[in-house]
Amino acid sequence: MKLTKLHDRWAAGKPALNGWCSIPSTVTAEIMSNHDYDSLTIDLQHGLVDYQTALTMLQAMNASGITPMARVPWNEPGIIMKLLDAGCLGIICPMINTAEDAAAFVGAMRYAPDGYRSSGPTRAIMVHGADYHHQANETLVSMAMIETVEAFGNVDAICATEGLTGLYVGPSDLAVSMGHNPGLDRQEEDVDAAIGKILETAKKHGLKAGIHCGSPDYLKSAYERGFDFATIASDIRLIGQAIAMNINAIR
């Protein structure tokens, strides 16, 4: 398969850097793909992107060689399969709270006999090659978001899901579920301990562990803790930060 920069990074034993695309624009997607990310995730949950725009954003990213991914709005098979058929090589799925949720998620990503994904990779076969169907089950990246107290309590069972690639910590929702205010780069002892336990459990099961970060320093500390996959902010936040820095310097 093509566009496997993320997979190559992991195969070399190195942590991966993920970019986050929330703006519904081929231009910003193309700009993001011109930088040294290992993967780029189009956010269809909290981002402003719909399916048709996501398709054109995938096309804009194609020349970069960066692994294309998406976060789906929910654990719903239809949108998971459509985004895979459009060419995504990875899916981040929100609110995976139980082992049953995880099994349903992974099943939607895998062809029979390993899952129940319908066969019809319309664009995927054009982008990733004629052997796509036979490689997809072992190549596609499935990341289950752990972002509630319920999910934390079930994390060991979730990790036991056959075919799951890894866990992805949603620190803001996790903190909210634990009684704190929303936000990234958590410093509270209980939230930090929960994040550490999620990481530990993923590693115990031989899975990848990912987390969403707000700052480069926190992201680098996540790598030092052992995370295999980390996202830095989002296109919206990065653009806003750059604008603010320049305006502040002028004012």
Secondary structure, 3 states (H helix, E strand, C coil): CCCCHHHHHHHCCCCEEEEEECCCCHHHHHHHHCCCCCEEEEECCCCCCCHHHHHHHHHHHHHHCCEEEEECCCCCHHHHHHHHHCCCCEEEECCCCCHHHHHHHHHHHCCCCCCCCCCCCCCHHHHHCCCHHHHHHHHCEEEEEECCHHHHHCHHHHHCCCCCCEEEECHHHHHHHCCCCCCCCCCCHHHHHHHHHHHHHHHHCCCEEEEEECCHHHHHHHHHHCCCEEEECCHHHHHHHHHHHHHHHHC
